[in-house]
Amino acid sequence: MIAIASQLVLTALGSAIGLTVGSNGANPGSIGTGVGIWSIISLLISLLIGAWVMARMCGPMNNKTALLNGAILWATTLALSTWLLTRGVSGVFGILASNAGEVINQVQQPGGANIPNQAPNVTAQELQAIAANSAKAAWSFLLGSLFGLAAALAGSSIGARKPRVRV
């Protein structure tokens, strides 16, 4: 929960900064790049903090146990974040689908909405660009996830209290 809460706070901070910069007439391309960079940085920070807190709260443990707990925190956070994201996306589509009936009624009315009968034409070059962007997003997700795992492992290792050895 600490990792997710930290991510939400850091995302809010990044949004506030991005909207402030955007309202001052900044280049949209540079804002998009900044959003991508901040998303990765905030993810790494939040996983590091969450894993550190988790390790401190677990009590004394050896390094292998700390790393295992860090990996479990990373996997749980990844799964929960993905679930929350898909619920948000499906919610948007649900809102659109619930309003589809009104749109259909409007189309059927005389003088209603004008919808083209043909699907848009996509050239081979545009299709390649779409595929290239999709591949870039998939690789970014993979690398970001692995960096997140590394951050969670580092946080759990740093936060772990070593067991006392009695002689």
C-alpha positions as CSV (number, residue, x, y, z in Angstrom):
1,M,0.0,0.0,0.0
2,I,2.9,2.4,0.7
3,A,4.3,1.8,-2.8
4,I,0.9,2.5,-4.5
5,A,0.2,5.5,-2.3
6,S,3.7,6.9,-3.0
7,Q,3.0,6.3,-6.8
8,L,-0.2,8.2,-6.6
9,V,1.4,11.2,-4.7
10,L,4.3,11.3,-7.1
11,T,1.9,11.1,-10.1
12,A,-0.1,14.0,-8.7
13,L,3.1,16.0,-8.3
14,G,4.2,15.2,-11.9
15,S,0.7,16.1,-13.2
16,A,0.7,19.4,-11.3
17,I,4.1,20.3,-12.7
18,G,3.2,19.2,-16.2
19,L,-0.1,21.1,-16.3
20,T,1.7,24.2,-15.0
21,V,4.4,24.0,-17.7
22,G,1.7,23.2,-20.3
23,S,-0.4,26.2,-19.4
24,N,2.6,28.4,-19.9
25,G,2.8,27.4,-23.6
26,A,5.5,24.6,-23.5
27,N,6.0,22.3,-26.5
28,P,3.6,19.4,-26.3
29,G,6.3,17.0,-27.5
30,S,8.6,17.9,-24.6
31,I,5.8,17.6,-22.2
32,G,5.1,14.1,-23.4
33,T,8.7,13.2,-23.0
34,G,8.7,14.7,-19.5
35,V,5.6,12.6,-18.6
36,G,7.3,9.4,-19.8
37,I,10.5,10.1,-17.9
38,W,8.7,11.2,-14.7
39,S,6.5,8.0,-14.9
40,I,9.6,5.8,-14.8
41,I,11.3,7.8,-12.1
42,S,8.2,8.0,-9.9
43,L,7.6,4.2,-10.3
44,L,11.2,3.5,-9.2
45,I,11.0,5.8,-6.2
46,S,7.6,4.4,-5.1
47,L,8.8,0.8,-5.3
48,L,12.0,1.6,-3.5
49,I,10.1,3.3,-0.7
50,G,7.4,0.6,-0.5
51,A,10.0,-2.2,-0.4
52,W,12.1,-0.3,2.2
53,V,9.0,0.2,4.5
54,M,8.0,-3.5,4.0
55,A,11.4,-4.7,5.0
56,R,11.6,-2.5,8.0
57,M,8.2,-3.7,9.2
58,C,8.9,-7.4,8.8
59,G,11.5,-7.5,11.5
60,P,15.0,-9.1,11.3
61,M,15.6,-11.2,8.3
62,N,18.5,-12.4,6.2
63,N,19.2,-10.9,2.8
64,K,17.6,-13.7,0.8
65,T,14.3,-13.4,2.6
66,A,14.4,-9.6,2.2
67,L,14.9,-10.0,-1.6
68,L,12.1,-12.5,-1.8
69,N,9.8,-10.1,0.0
70,G,10.9,-7.3,-2.3
71,A,10.0,-9.5,-5.3
72,I,6.6,-10.3,-3.9
73,L,5.9,-6.6,-3.2
74,W,6.9,-5.8,-6.8
75,A,4.7,-8.6,-8.3
76,T,1.7,-7.6,-6.1
77,T,2.1,-3.9,-7.0
78,L,2.5,-4.7,-10.7
79,A,-0.6,-6.9,-10.7
80,L,-2.7,-4.5,-8.7
81,S,-1.7,-1.5,-10.8
82,T,-2.5,-3.4,-14.0
83,W,-5.9,-4.3,-12.6
84,L,-6.6,-0.7,-11.6
85,L,-5.5,0.5,-15.0
86,T,-7.7,-2.0,-16.9
87,R,-10.7,-1.2,-14.7
88,G,-10.3,2.5,-15.5
89,V,-10.0,1.8,-19.2
90,S,-13.0,-0.5,-19.2
91,G,-14.9,2.1,-17.2
92,V,-14.3,4.6,-20.0
93,F,-15.5,2.1,-22.6
94,G,-18.5,1.4,-20.4
95,I,-19.5,5.0,-20.3
96,L,-19.1,5.2,-24.1
97,A,-21.2,2.0,-24.6
98,S,-23.9,3.3,-22.3
99,N,-24.2,6.4,-24.5
100,A,-24.2,4.4,-27.7
101,G,-28.0,4.1,-27.7
102,E,-28.4,7.8,-27.7
103,V,-26.0,8.2,-30.6
104,I,-27.8,5.5,-32.6
105,N,-31.2,7.2,-32.0
106,Q,-29.6,10.5,-33.2
107,V,-28.3,8.8,-36.4
108,Q,-31.7,7.4,-37.2
109,Q,-33.5,10.7,-36.8
110,P,-33.9,12.8,-40.0
111,G,-31.0,15.3,-40.1
112,G,-29.2,13.2,-37.5
113,A,-25.4,12.7,-37.2
114,N,-23.5,12.1,-40.5
115,I,-21.4,9.0,-40.2
116,P,-19.2,7.9,-43.1
117,N,-20.0,4.5,-44.7
118,Q,-16.4,3.5,-45.3
119,A,-13.7,2.5,-42.8
120,P,-10.6,4.7,-42.8
121,N,-7.9,3.7,-45.2
122,V,-4.6,2.8,-43.5
123,T,-1.5,2.7,-45.7
124,A,1.3,0.2,-45.3
125,Q,3.6,2.9,-43.9
126,E,1.0,4.0,-41.3
127,L,0.5,0.4,-40.3
128,Q,4.3,-0.1,-39.9
129,A,4.4,3.1,-37.8
130,I,1.6,1.8,-35.6
131,A,3.4,-1.5,-35.2
132,A,6.7,0.3,-34.4
133,N,5.0,2.4,-31.7
134,S,3.3,-0.6,-30.2
135,A,6.6,-2.5,-30.1
136,K,8.2,0.5,-28.5
137,A,5.5,0.6,-25.8
138,A,5.8,-3.1,-25.2
139,W,9.6,-2.9,-24.8
140,S,9.2,0.2,-22.5
141,F,6.8,-1.7,-20.3
142,L,9.1,-4.7,-20.1
143,L,12.2,-2.6,-19.2
144,G,10.2,-0.4,-16.8
145,S,8.9,-3.5,-15.1
146,L,12.4,-5.0,-14.7
147,F,13.8,-1.7,-13.4
148,G,10.9,-1.6,-11.0
149,L,11.9,-5.1,-9.8
150,A,15.4,-3.9,-9.3
151,A,14.2,-0.9,-7.3
152,A,12.0,-3.1,-5.1
153,L,14.9,-5.5,-4.5
154,A,17.2,-2.6,-3.7
155,G,14.7,-1.1,-1.3
156,S,14.1,-4.4,0.5
157,S,17.8,-5.1,0.8
158,I,18.5,-1.6,2.2
159,G,15.6,-1.7,4.6
160,A,16.2,-5.2,6.0
161,R,17.4,-5.4,9.6
162,K,19.9,-8.2,10.0
163,P,19.2,-10.9,12.5
164,R,21.1,-10.7,15.8
165,V,23.7,-13.4,16.1
166,R,24.2,-14.7,19.7
167,V,27.6,-16.1,20.5
